[in-house]
Amino acid sequence: MSLKEIARRAGVGLATVDRVLNERGGVSPLTVRKVLQAARESGMKRILPEEHRQPWQIEVLISSNDAFFFRQLAQDFIEAAMHPGYRRLTLHRTFVPEAQHERLAQRIMAGSETRDGLIVFAHAHPAIYAALVHCQARGVPVITLVTDLPDAARLCHVGIDQQKAGRTAGQLMGKMLQQPGEVLVVSGRMDYTAHRERIDGFRDVLSARFPHLHLREVLAAEENRDVISKLLEKQLIQGGNLRGIYNTGLGNTEIGQALARHRRLNQCVWIAHELYSTTRTLLAQQSLALTLDQNTRQHAQLALQLMLNYMEQGEKPEIYATGKVEFVIYTSENSV
């Protein structure tokens, strides 16, 4: 049986058949299976390679943002990959600035040529969507992480329900503030899905259930700590009846400093995200009312397990339900 016939049966090119049969690498696990199956069915008279003798090559593409969440998430992926249950994989990490969508798309495309699977943190952008379509065409599974890319060509999404997190923050804020007043939202980039979903959820609950609270403004801080300080300083100078602050992203240190300068540190109901050294301290000081933590360890463990399940057993997860991570609410009473 000729290589051309094997290529026809497998639905791939001759070069792909050559790479598989001669173990040159750079071919996705699903395509390897197709080629080897076609070779067996053709009765090829040669010793065929095993489907996958080497560890699976998995690459995590993650933000180089200096926020605690991403630093901890990157560390949790390392620790998860060192677990005995994951010895059959080799983990690679690549850090890309969040706003450099084209660069990230290029890294995704490059990864589809050399990795068996990709776990990607990315924001909605045409170049990212196109890169994921390319991965799908090559049979390289992609799991999106933390912020979803609706209708993208991905295996599934691993993360919390961001809108539900925002709605929870709105519900708790409204219950804690019984008197009329203003509420301020401090956020990252408004073109990022996760931030938009948190803000939308927060705003929807406040307007529907707590009409005595007025959402004064949403400060788009562009993931920049200096911008957070300047924007919040301007709001605090204005005065008014500011009674609550909801921070959807980084910058809790800067928010705490600004509130302290204006002697408002323990005067506002302040809700944030993630549990780490800064928020632990603020909670202990009763300055921060609560924080909603995304559980970085579960993100890492679940993403790796779903990827292995798919590559080794062909288990295809549901887009959202299988990769759902539950967020945890921490106060001063359970944060230590």
Summary of the structure (lengths in Angstrom):
residues: 336
radius of gyration: 23.8
end to end distance: 66.7
largest distance: 82.8
contacts: 1133
relative contact order: 0.12
helix: 46%
strand: 18%
